[in-house]
């Protein structure tokens, strides 16, 4: 039996981009049942729709791009690892997001070149709207949450790199990882991962999770080095009804 296809309205995104934005998650069963016909008629009610579909099926990819006139912009992979006890790195701090002081906050800025593999940069419509600034909004909005933290690596009082992460039950979810350009290639990201392992193990956390783009090989190689392994893969498409 074919389920009715509904597009979830994205209020935050709609306000941020001043467009009517929505998202929908598709399954292989939805596509085989003919649900794309319903979805095609509903997409026209939005300026922008993000379409997510788990797995990697050639026929599915072809039908989404041809029948919905959507563009593949991201292949997101999720990775996870068991948290192990690790020594706390030097010049390293874990700061509850609510307690982040102004000096550190001002150093935690994301530039477009920091996330060149991101859908916010790869999609020309997103790039023309400086959508990479969404990352800076995430940093600023993190102060509204009690379960979010920053792992910060300092070098002579400068922020060499940081990770925004969240504790949920027995899991650590990494939301944002950045190493500043002057410090890349120095093992800063690995230190951040070890510091988060140390912090999580003290709080009874068992699993760490992170997502990245399939073509972001430097990040994937680093995560594999730290013991992360891929657990899922999702294809992300964008459909625009704007000039």
N, C-alpha and C positions, 0 to 999 in steps of 0.2 A: 504494500500500500504506500502510495506516494505521500510524503509529508508536505504540508504547506510551507513554502519557503518564505521566511520573514527576514527582513534586514533590520538589524539592531541599530538604532540611531545613536551616534557618538556625540553626546552633548558637549563634552570638553573640547573635542576636536572641532566641532562645528563653531563653537565660540572663538576658538583660537585662530582658525583659518577664515572665519566669516563665510563659511560654506556649509551646506547641508551634507554632513558626512555620515556614513554608515558602514557596517561590517557584516559579513556573513561567513559562517564556517560550513564548508561542504564536505560530504563524505562520498566515497565511491558509490554507495547505494543511492544517494541523491541523484548523482549524474546518470546512473544507469536507469533510474526510474523516470527520467524525462523532466526532472524538476528545473532544469535550466530554462525551459520555456517560461515557467512562472517567474523565475528570477529575472530574466531579461526584461520583462514588462515592469517589474518593480524597481529596477536599477535606474530607470529614467526619472524616478521621483527624487533622486539624489544628485548632488553635484559631484560627489566622490564616494566610491564604495571600495573598501578593502575586502578581498576575497581570499580566504585561507582554505587550503586543502592538504590534508596529511597524506604522506606517501609520495611515490614517484611513478606515475603511470603515464605512458606516452599518450594514450588515447584521451585520458582525462585532461592533460595539459593542452592538447590540441583543441578539444571541445570548449574549454573555458576561454581560450584566447580567440577562437573563431566565432563562437556563438554569443559570447558576452562582450566581445571586442575589448577584452582586458589585456593588460600587459604584465608579463612576469617581471617582478622587480626584486624579488628576494627568495632565496632558499634558506630558510631558517633551520638551524640544527640546535637541538637541545642536548646538553651533556650533563652527566652527573658523576659523582665520585663519593666514596665513603670518606668521612672526615677522620683524620688520624691526628694523634697528638704531635705537636711540633713546637720547637722553642720559639719564643717571641723574638722577632727581628729587632735589631737596634734602630733607634731613631724612628720608631713606629708607634702610631697611636690609633686606638679605636675610640671614636667619638660618637655618642648618640646624635642623630641628626638634629634634634631639637636644641642641642648644646653647641652647635657649630658656630664659632665666633666669626666676626666680620672679616678679620684678616685672612683666615683660611678660606672663607667663602669666596672672597674676591679672587683668590688664586685658582679656584676650581671652575674655570671657564672652558667650555667646549667650543672649538672652532670647526668650521666645515671640513678642513683637511684631516681632523682627528678621526672622522668616521666616513672615509671615502667609500667603504663597502656597504654603507647603510642605505636602506630604501629611501630615506629622507634626502639623500644626496643623489642616488642613482636614478631616481625618477625625476625627469626634467621638470614636471609640474611642481613637484615638491621642492626641488632645488630653487626654482624661480621664486618661491615663497619663503626662502631661507628656513625651511622646515627643520634644519639641523638644530635650530634654537630650542626645539622641543626638549633636547637633552638638558639645556640650561634650566628650562622650566621644571624638569624632573628634580634637578638638584635643589632649586629654590623651594619646590613644594614638599620635599622630603622633610622639612622642618615641621610639617603638620602630622607626622606619624611617630608613634612611640616605639615601633618595632623596626625602625630603619637606623642604620649606622653607617659611618664612613670609616674605612681603613685608610690611613694616610701615612705615606712614607715621606719623611722629612730629610733634606740634605741642607745643612747649614741654614735651618729655619725656612727653607724654601720647600714647597710641595713638589716633590719629584714625581709622584703618582698617587692616585687614590682609587678606591673602589666604593661605590654605594651598594650596600647589601641589606637584606631583610631577613629577620628571623621569623619563621612560621612553623609552629609546632617543633618538630625535631629536624627541620631543614634550614639550611642557609641558602638563600637565593641571591645570586649576584645580579644586580640590575645595570650597573654602569662601571666600566673599567677604563681608566685613562692613565697613560704614562706621558708626562710632558716631553716634548720633542728633544730637549737638551739631555735627557736622561735615558733615552731609548737604547736598547742593547746592553744595558747594565744589570739586567736581572731584576729590575724593580717589580715587574708584574709578578714574577715568581715569589718575591718576598711578600707581596701583598697577599697572595694565595696562602702562603705558609702562616702569615699572621692571622688570617681569617680562620684557618684550621685550628690554630691555637685558641683563639677566642671561642669558636664554636664548640670545641671539645670540652672546654671548661663549663659550658652551659648545657651539656648533654645532647648537643646536636649530632646527628648521625650521617647526614647526607648534605652535600653541597651541589647546587644546580646552577647552570649558566647557559645562556643562549648566544649564538653568534651567527654570522653569515657563512654559507658553505665556501665562498671564495675568499674568506678572510684567513688565509693560510697561516700568517704569523700568529694570530690568536689561537687557531686550532692546534698548531704545533705546541704552543705554550701550555694550553689546557691538557693536551695529551701527556706532555712531560710531567705535569702535576698530578696525573692519575685520572683525569676525566675521560669518560668514554661516551660516545654518541648513543642516545636512547630514542630519539625521534627526529623526523625530518618533515618540514611543512613548507609547501610552496605558497608564496604570497603574490597575489595579483592586484593591480590597481585598475579601476575603471573610472574614467573621468567623463563628465558631461559639461565641461567648460572649455572655452577657447584657450 
